[in-house]
Amino acid sequence: MDSCVIPLRHGGLSLVQTTDFFYPLVEDPYMMGRIACANVLSDLYAMGITECDNMLMLLSVSQKMNEKDREKVMPLMIRGFRDAAEEGGTSVTGGQTVINPWIIVGGVASVVCQPNEFIMPDGAVPGDVLVLTKPLGTQVAVNAHQWLDQPERWNKIKLVVTREEVKEAYQEAMFSMATLNRTAAGLMHKFQAHAATDVTGFGLLGHANNLAMQQRSDVAFVIHNLPIIAKMTAISKAYGNAFRLLQGLSAETSGGLLVCLPREQAAKFCAEMKNHSSGAQGASGGAWIIGIVEKGERSARIIEKPRIIEVPLRGSLAAHQENSATAELSTNLS
């Protein structure tokens, strides 16, 4: 499961807890802090939990950074983490900071729940529908952005994408990763979700397989549609399918929830997700029906020729930069 569920000694309550950490993958330390916090909270949200009682932050400061950069970068990362925690209705009360060769950021999220506050991820039945709440392709977007300054790699993809499109896709991916899955967690209760997980490092198919193996019923997940950030499919193909994006094996960071819903509820769930995100910029908002649950042997697969849903780059690069801490960071480091 995404979180441990530990029955407590008192009053039928359970402690639900998770921890997660990883290395920076975007250039803006404030947004990196937000992404790290969103990634930690996502494991609670995958259980249908919308509240978090306490967060701890885990931070490794690189010994290779000079003092000036450290004094500018690390407070921004800490602030981003705290701001995302506040957006999730909780606060950071402590944690641990160490010196290390690499920057590492993450945390621990804990909540004490009554049984009706969480949804165990094992109730999928044949006839359910699979819904995904964020587009795929974040790893491709982040790598393509790094390749803008690496001519050998850029030359492999420059015929299928412009530099401006890469920059916009990177911004879309960054804001998608920093978006909390809290709305989706609440809607899981409203629309009687049977199981869910979040899509992160194992990619869509890896996490779908993990979820399928946990089910009480003999079911299989069949994925027909892949919602992908615009241009990321073309980049992946041009680069020799190194990411295995269309095979569902491309790693995602702080991805969406993969939710098993009753067939009659799936479209309503997607419509409400779209309504909640209609005021937000970027490709991160919304939800897509991507497959079905059928009788099977607790496994997942993607059909041979899945339908690719190109999720448009709806926000301009300038608008994203105005709303992020990038401008502030540039000022602070100058």
N, C-alpha and C positions, 0 to 999 in steps of 0.2 A: 504494500500500500504506500501511498505518497506520504502519509503521516502514521506515527504509531498511535494506537488508541489503548489507553491503560485504565482499566476500571479502578476507581479510588475506593478508599475504605468507608467513605461517608456518603450517604444519601443518594445512591444510584448515579453518581456523577462519574465522568471519565476525563482523564487528562489526554488531550490530543496535542502532539508536539512534533516538530520537524526541524531539521537543520540543513543548510545548504551553503556552499561557498564556491567561488571560481575566480578566474583571472579576468582582468579588464579586457574588454573587446571593443570599446568605443573610445573616442578621443576626449570626450567631455567628461571630466571626473564627477560633476554634479549628476549628470544623467546616468553615469555608471553606478553611482550610489542608489539612484532610484531603481535601476534595473535589478540590482542585487537584492534590494528589499522586496520588489515585486516578485522576484523568483522564489524567495523564501516563503512569502505569504501564499504563493500559488499552490503549495502543497496542502495548506489548510482549505483553500477555496475548492480544490479538487474533491474534497470530502463534503462539499456543500456548506462549509462553515463560513460565515460572513463576519464573525467577530474574532478578534485576537486580544487576549488579556495582557500579554507581555512579549516584548521583543528584546533580544540581545544582539549586539553587532560584533562580528568577528572581523578583524582588520589586521592585515600584515603589511607593514610599511617597508618598502624596498630600501635596503642599505646602499643601493647603487644611486639613489636620488641625492642630489645636492640639497643642502639645507633650505635654500631659497625655494626651490620647486616643491619640496616636501611641505613647507609652510603654506603654500598656495593650494596645492592639489589635494592634500588629504582632508583639510577642513571642508572643501567643496564636496568631496565624496561622502563624508560623514553627514553633511547637511542634506544631500540628496536622499540618503538612506532614511534620515529622520523625517523628511518631508513626505516621502512615500508612506512611511509608517503612520504618520498623522492622517494622511488621506485614507488609510485603511482603518482609521478609528482607534489606533493604538499608539504606543509610544515606546521609545528605546530607553530602557532603564539601566543598562550596563552592557558588559561584554568583555572582550579581551583584545588587546593590541600587542603585536610582537614585531620585532625587526627580522626581516627575511630577505633573501636575494630577490624575491618577486613580490609584487603587490598581489594580495589576495583579499577578497571582500565577500562577506556573507553574513549569516546570522542564524538565530534560533527563534522560532515562533511557538508560543504556547497558549493554550486556551483550555479552560475547564468547562465541559459541556454536559447538558442533559441529553438523553438519547435522541430526542427529536431534533436536535440541532445539527446532527451530522448524518450523512448518507453513506453507508458502507458500500464499497465499490464492487459488489458481487451479485447484483440483482438483474443483470441483463437477461432478456428472454427473446426467443425467435419472434421476429416481427418488429422489434425495436428499430429505431433510426439513429444513425451516428451523426452528431453535429460537432463542428469545430469552430471555436470562437475567436481565433486569430489566424491570419494568413501565414503560410509557410514561406521560407526563403530568406530568413534573417541571416543565416551563416553566409549565404551567397552574397547578400548585399554588403555585409561587413567586409568580406574578403575582396570583393570587387572595388570597394572604396580604397582599400589599402593598395590595390594594384594600379591606381592612378599614378603613383610615383614609382612603379616598377615596370619599365618599358617592355621587358621580355614577356611578362604576363599580360599587360594591357594590350599588347599587339594581338593576343589570341582572342580577345573579345571586342575589340574596338569596331569591328564591322557590324555588330549586332546591337550596340548600345552607345549612346553619347556620354561624354563626361558629365554633362548636366543631369542626365537620367540616372547615372550612378550615384551622384551626390544626393539627388532627391530620394532615391530608393534607400540609401543609407539613413537619411533622416526618417523616412517612414519606418524602417526597421527599428531604429533606435526608440522612436516614440511608441511603437507597438510593444517592444520588450519592456518599456517602462510603464505600460498600462496595467493596472491591477485587474485581476479576474474576479473581483468582488461582485460585480453585477451578475455575472454568469452564475456564481455560487448561489446567490439569492434566488435566481430564476430556476435553478435546479429543484428547489422545493416547490415553487409555484406550479411547475409543469411536471411534477412527479418523476424526476430522473431516477433511473435504475442503477446507474454506475457512472463513474467518471475518473479521468486522470488528467494530469497536465502534460503537455508535449514539450519536452526539453531535450536533453543531450542525446537520447537514443533515437531521435527523429520520430515522425508520425507512426511509421510501421512498428518500430521498436516498442513504443509505448502502447500502441494498440494490441500488440502481442502480449505484453505484460498484463494489460487489463483483461484480455480474453482468458488468460490462464487462471485468473482469480475467480471466474464466475462459477456460481453454484450449478447453473444449468449447462447442458452440453450445447454450447453455441460457438459460432465463428463470426468474425467481423469481416465484412467484404466492403472495401473502399472503392468507390466509383469516381469520385470527384476530388480534385486537388486544388484548393484555393491558394494561389501563389502570388506574392508581390510582383507587380508588372515588371517585365524584362528579365526576371530572375531565371525563368525557364530557358530563355534564349542564351543567357550567359552560361548557365550550367551545361547546356549542350555544346556551346562553342568551346568550352574548356575541357571537353572530352568526358563529360559526365563524371568528373572527379568527385562531385558532392553527392552523387546518387540521389538527387532531389526528387526525381520522378519515381524513384523506387521507395520513397518514404524514409530514407535512411540519412538524410542530411540533418545534422544536429541543429536544434533550435535552442535559443536561450530565452527563458521566460516566455514561452509560447502560450498558446491558448489552451482551453479545456477541451478535451475530447469527451463528449457526453452521450450516454445511451438514454434515449427518450422514447416513450410510447409514440407510435406512429402518428396518432391524432394530435399530439402535443408539439411535435418538432417544428412545424411551420410557425406556430404561435410563439415558441421560444425564440426562433430566429427573428421574427418580426419585432418582438419586444427588445431584443438585443440591438437591433438596428435603430429603433427609436431612442434607446438610451445613448447611442453613440452618434446620433445625427448631428449633434452640435460640436463634436470633437473633430479636430483636424487629423488627417493622416489615414492610412489604410488599416489602422489597428482595430477600428470599430466594426461590429457586425457579427454575423455567424452564418455558417454555410452547412447545409445537409450534404454529407460527403459519402454516406454509405448505409448499409443495412446490417442487421443482426439476423443470422439464419441458424438453423440447426447445424451443429458441427462439433469439432474436436478441440475446442478452446484454443483457437489460433486466429490470426488475422492475415489478410492478404490484400494486395492492390490488384485490380483487374489489369489485363495485359495492356490495354490502351485507355487509361483513365482520362476523363474530361478535365482539361486544365482550365480553371477559372482565373483569369488574369485580374487581380485586384488592383484597380487603378491607383496611380499616385495622385491623390486628390489635393494634397496640400503643397503649396509652393515652397521651395527651399528658403526663400526670404522670410516667409511667415513662420516656418519652423524655427529658424535661427532667432527670430524676434522673441519667440516664446520659450526658448531654452536658455541654458546658462552659458552657451558657447560664447556669446559676446562678452559676458562678464569675465569668463575665463581668459579670453584673449587680452582683456584689459589688465587683469591681475598678473598675468605672466609677462607682460611687456616691460 
